[in-house]
């Protein structure tokens, strides 16, 4: 009896162990499914992953998404961080999970944008000064920027809302909180200096710039030239044509090293204004108008006139082009025939387009003398293309194919515009 009992319980134990073995799960699955459809907003997708063994994700992160694995006690998580989709087409990503038990496909579909994305562009003013007493106050800069934002938002009601605004940077490239939002003060000998030579890197200031993919850099100092400001125009990816702008994939992975990619602003002329007689309209030409104008260049806008020095107009059909040389002759005539500065300015805002049409200059991308308080739909469309695609402009971009090796040719050193 004793012996047979031992055999019985041994047999029973074997059966129990055998049963337990059959219940032990093996596999790779996501309890929440394998397809995730999300909105166009920037967001995080967390995919629960159940696996009987160690698993990994095959593939690389993309331009608009990153992924990582988070281990759990019973269930792991695949975490995907996705940027906002500003394109009018949806996009998707397929990831393959692999373990000893098999593979699992995870698909994320992000919806198309339903409207224009509103850009907020971080801006930093690098204020160069040679003494505390020769240091422009923060309030003057921020006041000018407020007026620029109002102009771009069509506060005058005479143009269009451009669909973006500039915001003062709050942290430096190392993540340190700025003492003055949007302002980086630099003690500098040798002021005043040439604005054109500065941006051409004649003084070796490339390293002063903060990453142009994350900030718009405005350098503020007194010029030796009689010039309000100067800036560079943006660089577009190969295949994204904006007339008058350079197409290159060189800056897809690089930042400029032989010119100071920024806007420079002349503090000597920052208080220059003129008044149009009979209307009491004061044009702050050296202040916020210069800031708006040069930032317009930085975002791809050109002058709406032609001349014999390479200016061929701004490629916007709704801004009438005119001959600048003829206009300068007109100003000489006005200087000889008008009896007061106010009268001179009242007549000087008038132009004659290349097609003979007479008009009053109101566009902020024109040179003075004009009202400089409006923009147009074609200008908005042009800037929009730059914001959505240009290599070194802050903000989300439409997803483009990676730069091809044959496209990686360094372009000629650009010429700044003013």
Secondary structure by P-SEA (a helix, b strand, c coil): caaaaaaaaaaaaaaaaaaaaaacccccccccccbbbbccccbbbbbbbbbccbbbbcccccccbbbbbbbcccbbbbbbbbcccccccccbbbbbbbcccbbbbbbbbbbccccbbbbbbbbbbbcccccccccccaaaaaaaaaaaaaaaaccccccccccbbbbcccccccccccccccbbbbbcccccccaaaaaacccccccccccccccbbbbbbbbcccccbbbbbbbbcccccccccccccccccccccccccbbbbbcccccccccccccccccccccaaaaaaaaaaaacccccccccccccccccccbbbbbaaaaaaaaaaaaaccccaaaaaaaaacccccccccccccccccccccccccccaaaaaaaaaaaacccccccccccccccccccccccccccccc
